[in-house]
């Protein structure tokens, strides 16, 4: 195995989401294999909060700030073998890295393929978008309420994603987490030899050593994530009374997370008579306890999730999921094995309720789903991720000079 000098580039130094958690988990594992790590970040705005580079040995750090040219010179002086880009705020910095170094991109979202990043229409009903990104997206954005309705904001978003799309061929490799994203980037011209399927690993939860043990049903359905319209919490609330009627027993909904939809969902739950507990933000140990106490994870996303790592994390302790069949979710949610899928074209509360009933109606079937979810999660560990990632990093390095 060749020891590499890997520069990892992120937008934020602090751990603000799943992407930063991934990088924070990756750094020590690469270092354990003898690789030197350089860490480039654009912003460090929250002193005292956990940072990515506190998780493991980093040989060099750079803060791009507002001086992209100086940052690029500093990175060049370190002489990285490869730069691993996670998606940045500055198009100029992305372009500079891709043009000056052997660089690979992990496209965590719809990088260069959607102006709003949501890849779905909202009017007259929710519908997943299968269009190829281009000028025709601008009028469709207004007709179908994709997002970005301020014309100046939309124009800026469009220019940014157009620049990213043009930049894609300059990366040695483009990595994505799901088959859905492979299809998306293939449609946008990324060559097969450049495009790689590299599923993300679990970072905050590891699979239990033993299969899930039998336990009584709790009747708890868990929704976990940021409380936004795209996460579909209102669909979960609408689906629960329908599922209760079909099952002939009460269910309760646990909602863990914060976000702008909190009060609207709280009001909707009260009107529908759904037993709901809004728990706010929960730390990793609390999440683990919620996974262990619930019967089902509900992932009612109203956009094509690029991957949906929360379902794999839940599976680590044998918690199966129900979700709409959109985006990368079918890569880990196999109907009848690790959970149940509801139709995603279009997503409806009735379809979600039916999936909940299929998962919970028969205790024996639910037990099989718990075991299947646990087995599924064991396929998405960091070792499995590194086995695919490291050869791609090695192949992206500069050819030796004569």
Residue pairs with C-beta under 8 A, 6 or more apart in sequence:
1 33
1 34
1 390
2 394
2 397
3 33
3 34
3 35
3 36
4 35
4 36
4 81
4 82
4 393
4 394
4 397
5 35
5 36
5 38
5 59
5 78
5 79
5 80
5 81
5 82
6 30
6 35
6 36
6 37
6 38
6 80
6 81
6 82
6 83
6 84
6 393
7 37
7 38
7 39
7 40
7 60
7 75
7 78
7 80
7 82
7 83
7 84
7 101
8 23
8 26
8 27
8 37
8 38
8 39
8 40
8 83
8 84
8 86
9 40
9 41
9 83
9 84
9 85
9 86
9 88
9 93
9 97
10 19
10 20
10 23
10 39
10 40
10 41
10 42
10 52
10 86
10 88
11 41
11 42
11 43
11 86
11 87
11 88
11 89
12 20
12 41
12 42
12 43
12 44
12 45
12 52
13 41
13 43
13 44
13 51
13 52
13 53
13 63
14 20
14 44
14 45
14 46
14 49
14 50
14 51
14 52
15 21
15 24
15 49
15 50
15 51
15 52
18 108
18 200
18 203
18 309
19 86
19 87
19 108
20 52
21 203
21 204
22 200
22 201
22 203
23 52
23 86
24 50
24 52
24 54
24 55
24 56
24 203
25 55
25 201
25 203
25 382
26 382
27 37
27 39
27 52
27 53
27 55
27 56
27 57
27 58
28 55
28 56
28 57
29 56
29 382
29 386
30 37
30 386
30 390
31 37
31 56
31 57
33 386
33 390
36 59
37 56
37 57
37 58
37 59
38 58
38 59
38 60
38 61
38 62
38 75
38 78
38 80
39 52
39 53
39 58
39 60
39 61
39 62
40 61
40 62
40 63
40 64
40 71
40 75
40 83
41 52
41 53
41 61
41 62
41 63
41 64
42 63
42 64
42 65
42 88
42 89
42 90
42 93
43 89
44 51
44 63
53 61
59 78
60 78
62 71
62 74
62 75
63 71
64 71
64 90
64 93
65 71
68 90
68 92
68 93
68 96
69 96
71 93
72 93
72 96
72 97
72 100
75 83
75 97
75 101
76 100
76 101
80 101
81 102
81 393
81 397
81 398
82 101
82 102
82 103
82 104
82 172
82 393
82 396
82 397
83 97
83 101
83 102
83 103
83 104
84 103
84 104
84 106
84 393
85 94
85 97
85 98
85 103
85 104
85 105
85 106
85 171
86 105
86 106
86 108
87 105
87 106
87 107
87 108
87 109
87 111
88 94
91 160
91 163
91 164
91 167
94 164
94 167
95 163
95 167
95 170
97 103
98 105
98 167
98 170
98 171
99 170
102 172
102 396
102 397
102 398
103 170
103 171
103 172
103 396
104 171
104 172
104 173
104 174
104 175
104 392
104 393
104 396
105 111
105 168
105 171
105 173
105 174
105 175
106 175
106 176
106 198
107 174
107 175
107 176
107 181
107 185
107 306
108 177
108 306
109 117
109 306
110 117
110 118
110 119
110 184
110 306
111 161
111 164
111 168
112 133
112 161
112 162
112 163
112 164
112 165
112 166
112 167
112 168
112 188
113 119
113 132
113 133
113 161
113 165
113 184
113 185
113 187
113 188
114 129
114 133
114 137
114 161
115 133
115 137
115 138
115 141
115 146
115 148
115 154
115 157
115 158
115 161
116 141
116 146
116 147
116 148
116 154
116 157
117 157
117 161
118 146
118 147
118 230
118 303
119 128
119 129
119 184
119 303
119 304
119 327
120 126
120 127
120 128
120 129
120 146
120 230
120 302
120 303
120 304
121 127
121 128
121 129
121 140
121 144
121 145
121 146
122 144
122 145
122 146
122 147
123 143
123 144
123 145
125 346
126 302
126 346
126 347
127 144
127 345
127 346
128 303
128 304
128 326
128 327
128 344
128 345
129 146
131 137
131 140
132 187
132 188
133 161
133 162
133 165
133 188
137 146
137 158
138 154
138 158
140 146
141 147
141 148
141 149
141 154
142 149
148 154
148 157
165 188
168 174
168 185
168 188
168 189
168 190
169 189
169 190
169 191
169 194
171 194
172 194
172 395
172 396
173 194
173 195
173 196
173 392
173 395
173 396
174 185
174 190
174 194
174 195
174 196
175 196
175 198
175 389
175 392
176 182
176 184
176 185
176 195
176 196
176 197
176 198
176 306
177 197
177 198
177 199
177 200
177 306
177 307
177 328
177 331
178 197
178 199
178 306
178 307
178 327
178 328
178 331
179 197
179 328
179 330
179 331
180 304
180 306
180 327
180 328
180 330
180 331
181 306
181 307
181 327
181 328
182 195
182 197
185 195
186 192
186 195
196 388
196 392
198 385
198 388
198 389
198 392
199 307
199 331
199 380
199 384
199 385
199 388
200 307
200 309
200 380
200 385
201 380
201 381
201 382
201 384
201 385
202 309
202 312
202 313
202 316
202 377
202 380
202 381
202 382
203 382
204 284
204 287
204 313
205 284
205 287
205 288
205 291
205 313
205 316
205 317
206 316
206 381
207 315
207 316
207 317
207 374
207 377
207 378
207 381
208 316
208 317
208 318
208 374
211 318
211 371
211 374
211 375
212 317
212 318
212 370
212 371
212 374
214 367
217 295
217 360
217 363
217 366
218 293
218 294
218 295
219 249
219 250
219 251
219 252
219 295
220 251
220 252
220 253
220 254
220 293
220 294
220 295
220 296
221 236
221 240
221 251
221 252
221 253
221 254
221 294
221 295
221 296
221 297
221 298
221 356
222 253
222 254
222 256
222 290
222 291
222 294
222 296
222 297
222 298
222 314
222 319
223 231
223 233
223 236
223 253
223 254
223 255
223 256
223 257
223 297
223 298
223 300
224 255
224 256
224 257
224 282
224 287
224 290
224 297
224 310
224 314
225 231
225 256
225 257
225 310
226 257
226 258
226 259
227 233
227 255
227 257
227 258
227 259
227 260
227 261
227 262
227 265
228 259
228 260
228 261
229 261
229 302
230 301
230 302
230 303
231 259
231 261
231 300
231 301
231 302
232 300
232 301
232 302
232 324
232 347
233 255
233 261
233 265
233 300
234 261
234 264
234 265
234 268
235 300
235 302
235 347
235 348
235 349
235 352
236 253
236 298
236 300
236 349
236 352
237 253
237 265
237 268
237 269
237 272
237 274
237 276
238 268
238 272
238 349
239 298
239 300
239 349
239 350
239 352
239 353
239 356
240 251
240 253
240 272
240 274
240 353
240 356
241 272
241 273
241 274
242 349
242 350
242 353
243 251
243 353
243 356
243 357
243 360
244 250
244 251
246 353
246 354
246 357
246 361
247 357
247 360
247 361
250 275
251 275
251 356
251 360
252 275
252 276
252 277
253 269
253 274
253 275
253 276
253 277
253 298
254 276
254 277
254 279
254 290
254 294
255 265
255 276
255 277
255 278
255 279
256 279
256 280
256 281
256 282
256 286
256 287
256 290
257 279
257 280
257 281
257 282
258 280
258 281
262 278
265 276
265 278
266 276
266 278
269 276
279 286
279 290
282 290
287 313
288 317
291 297
291 313
291 314
291 316
291 317
291 319
292 317
292 319
294 319
295 319
295 360
295 366
296 319
296 320
296 321
296 322
296 339
296 356
296 359
296 360
297 310
297 311
297 314
297 319
297 320
297 321
297 322
297 339
298 321
298 322
298 323
298 352
298 356
299 305
299 308
299 310
299 311
299 321
299 322
299 323
299 324
299 329
299 333
300 323
300 324
300 347
300 352
301 308
301 323
301 324
301 326
301 327
301 329
302 324
302 347
303 326
303 327
304 326
304 327
304 328
304 344
305 326
305 327
305 328
305 329
306 327
306 328
307 327
307 328
307 329
307 331
308 323
308 327
308 328
308 329
308 332
308 333
311 321
311 323
311 329
311 332
311 333
311 338
311 339
312 332
312 376
312 377
312 380
313 377
314 320
314 321
314 373
314 377
315 321
315 332
315 338
315 373
315 374
315 376
315 377
316 374
316 377
317 374
318 370
318 371
318 373
318 374
319 370
319 373
320 338
320 339
320 340
320 359
320 366
320 369
320 370
320 372
320 373
321 333
321 338
321 339
321 373
322 339
322 340
322 341
322 342
322 352
322 355
322 356
322 359
323 329
323 333
323 339
323 341
323 342
323 355
324 341
324 342
324 343
324 344
324 347
324 351
324 352
325 341
325 342
325 343
325 344
325 345
326 344
326 345
326 347
329 341
330 341
332 338
332 376
332 380
333 339
333 340
333 341
334 372
334 376
335 341
336 365
336 369
337 368
337 369
337 372
337 376
338 369
338 372
338 373
338 375
338 376
339 359
339 369
339 372
339 373
340 355
340 356
340 358
340 359
340 369
341 355
342 348
342 351
342 352
342 354
342 355
343 351
358 365
359 365
359 366
359 369
360 366
